[in-house]
Amino acid sequence: MTIHRSKMHLRHSGHSMSPTLREMDLLDIRHFNQRPLRVGDVIVFRHANQARYIVHRVHQSTSTGIRTQGDNAPAPDPWRLRRPDIQGQVVSVWRNGRWRPVAGGNVGRLTGILTQLFNRLLRIATPVLSPLYRRLSANAPFTRLLPENLRPRIVLYPAKTGTRFHLMMGQTLIGRFDAVSGQWRIRRPFRLFFDAGLPPFVEKLESK
């Protein structure tokens, strides 16, 4: 997971906190200062062995260190953090034109547990449902059923590492183009609405 600093906010990417946090969410970060760190808080940190910022939820806090885990991760992270490693707490995200609160503490802890349970059930069901899903999504059969404003569109994002192609449905980011494989990486169930085999130049691009 990578996040990019932007003044008082950070831009999020990655899937380890899905669906609590989504690709391209703008994260509102609050410094802890004298506030206590709670199990269930979503925190921004940089571990000594990591070259990038990471956003995960506090899984455990003891005298030996702080353990973290992504809501979409099957197990806690292998490291133990110290308070100086932590940049702050994610308190809200900017998504679809408004700020949405991110729960911490006991509510956040329950949110993390339920999300992990749901994702675990989804992983169990995936091998059974995947063949049917692949057949249904082969040619994006449901695109024509969508209203015009919700049909997938490709948006061009300039970046330091080169141009990125994002696939949007309304205000929701549903996929990205992988230049290495030449394929779209599209979140389920949105493959039903877009042919993942198409190159990024098949539609009019929009700069953003």
C-alpha positions in Angstrom: 0.0 0.0 0.0 1.4 3.4 -0.9 0.2 6.8 0.1 1.4 10.2 -1.2 1.7 13.2 1.0 -0.4 16.2 0.1 -0.3 19.0 2.8 -2.5 17.9 5.7 -3.9 14.9 3.8 -2.6 11.7 2.1 -3.8 10.1 -1.1 -4.5 6.4 -0.6 -3.9 3.4 -2.9 -3.9 -0.3 -2.3 -6.4 -2.9 -1.2 -5.3 -4.1 2.3 -7.9 -1.8 4.0 -10.7 -2.5 1.5 -13.6 -1.6 1.7 -12.9 0.7 4.6 -10.5 2.7 2.5 -10.6 2.7 -1.3 -8.2 3.6 -4.1 -7.7 7.3 -4.5 -9.5 8.2 -1.2 -8.1 11.4 0.3 -7.3 10.7 3.9 -7.7 13.3 6.7 -5.0 12.7 9.2 -5.0 13.9 12.8 -1.9 13.8 15.0 -2.3 12.0 18.3 -0.4 14.5 20.4 -1.5 13.6 23.9 -4.5 11.5 22.9 -4.3 7.8 23.7 -3.8 5.3 21.0 -6.7 2.8 20.9 -7.1 -0.6 19.5 -9.4 -0.2 16.5 -7.8 3.2 15.3 -6.8 3.4 11.7 -3.2 4.8 11.7 -0.6 6.0 9.3 2.9 4.8 10.0 6.3 4.0 8.6 8.1 1.0 10.0 11.9 0.9 10.0 11.9 -1.9 7.4 9.4 -0.2 5.1 10.3 2.6 2.7 6.8 3.9 2.4 3.9 4.9 4.5 1.3 2.3 5.5 -2.3 2.7 6.6 -3.6 -0.2 8.8 -5.8 -0.6 11.9 -4.3 -1.1 15.4 -4.8 -4.7 16.2 -3.0 -4.9 19.6 -1.2 -2.4 21.9 1.1 -3.8 24.7 4.3 -2.9 26.4 6.2 -4.8 23.7 4.9 -2.7 20.9 1.9 -2.0 18.7 0.6 -4.6 16.2 -1.4 -3.6 13.1 -3.6 -5.4 10.6 -5.3 -4.4 7.4 -9.1 -4.9 7.3 -8.6 -7.0 4.1 -5.5 -8.8 5.4 -5.8 -12.4 6.6 -3.3 -11.9 9.5 -1.7 -9.2 11.6 1.4 -7.5 10.3 4.8 -9.1 11.3 6.3 -6.0 12.8 5.8 -4.2 16.1 5.6 -0.4 16.1 6.7 2.3 18.5 4.9 5.6 19.0 7.5 7.5 17.0 6.7 5.3 14.0 3.1 6.6 13.9 2.3 9.7 12.0 -1.4 10.0 13.0 -4.9 8.7 12.9 -7.2 8.6 9.8 -10.4 10.2 11.0 -12.2 10.7 7.7 -11.9 10.2 3.9 -13.0 12.3 1.0 -15.0 10.2 -1.4 -17.7 10.9 -4.0 -17.8 14.6 -3.1 -18.0 14.4 0.7 -16.1 13.6 3.8 -16.9 10.2 5.4 -15.9 9.4 9.0 -13.5 6.5 9.7 -14.4 4.8 12.9 -11.7 4.2 15.6 -11.6 2.7 19.1 -14.2 0.1 20.0 -16.4 0.9 17.0 -13.4 0.7 14.7 -12.3 -2.6 16.3 -15.8 -4.1 15.6 -15.7 -2.7 12.0 -12.4 -4.4 11.5 -13.6 -7.8 12.9 -16.7 -7.8 10.7 -14.8 -6.7 7.6 -12.3 -9.5 8.1 -15.1 -12.0 8.6 -16.8 -10.9 5.4 -13.6 -11.0 3.4 -12.8 -14.5 4.8 -16.2 -15.7 3.7 -15.7 -14.1 0.3 -12.3 -15.9 -0.1 -14.0 -19.2 0.7 -16.8 -18.6 -1.8 -14.5 -17.3 -4.6 -13.4 -20.7 -5.9 -17.0 -21.8 -6.2 -18.3 -18.6 -7.8 -15.3 -17.7 -10.0 -16.1 -19.9 -13.0 -19.6 -18.5 -13.3 -18.3 -15.0 -12.7 -15.7 -15.4 -15.5 -18.3 -16.6 -17.9 -20.6 -13.7 -17.2 -17.9 -11.1 -17.3 -16.3 -12.3 -20.5 -17.9 -9.6 -22.7 -19.2 -7.2 -20.1 -22.8 -8.0 -20.9 -24.5 -5.5 -18.5 -22.9 -2.3 -19.6 -25.8 -1.4 -21.9 -28.2 -1.7 -18.9 -26.4 1.2 -17.1 -27.6 4.8 -17.4 -25.2 7.0 -19.4 -23.7 8.7 -16.3 -22.7 5.4 -14.7 -21.1 3.7 -17.7 -17.4 3.0 -17.2 -15.0 5.8 -18.4 -11.2 6.0 -18.5 -9.5 8.8 -16.7 -5.9 9.8 -17.3 -3.8 10.6 -14.2 -0.4 12.1 -14.6 2.1 10.7 -12.1 5.8 10.9 -11.3 6.3 7.3 -12.5 4.3 7.9 -15.8 0.8 8.2 -16.9 -1.8 6.1 -15.0 -5.1 5.0 -16.5 -8.0 4.7 -14.0 -11.4 3.2 -14.7 -14.2 5.1 -13.1 -17.9 4.4 -12.7 -19.6 7.6 -11.7 -17.3 8.9 -8.9 -16.1 5.4 -7.9 -12.7 4.0 -8.9 -13.3 0.5 -10.1 -10.0 -0.4 -11.8 -6.5 0.5 -13.0 -4.5 -0.5 -16.1 -1.5 -2.6 -15.5 1.1 -1.7 -18.2 3.2 -4.7 -17.4 0.5 -7.3 -18.2 -1.4 -5.1 -20.6 -4.6 -5.8 -18.8 -7.1 -3.9 -16.6 -7.2 -4.8 -12.9 -10.9 -4.4 -12.1 -12.6 -4.8 -8.8 -15.4 -7.3 -8.5 -18.2 -7.2 -9.5 -17.4 -4.4 -11.9 -15.9 -6.7 -14.6 -19.5 -7.4 -15.5 -19.6 -3.8 -17.0 -16.2 -3.5 -18.7 -14.1 -5.8 -20.9 -10.8 -6.3 -19.1 -9.0 -7.3 -22.3 -9.4 -3.8 -23.9 -6.4 -1.5 -24.2 -6.5 1.9 -22.4 -7.0 3.9 -25.6 -10.4 2.5 -26.6 -12.3 5.4 -25.1 -11.9 9.2 -24.9 -9.5 10.0 -22.1 -10.2 12.7 -19.5 -7.4 14.5 -17.6 -7.8 14.9 -13.9 
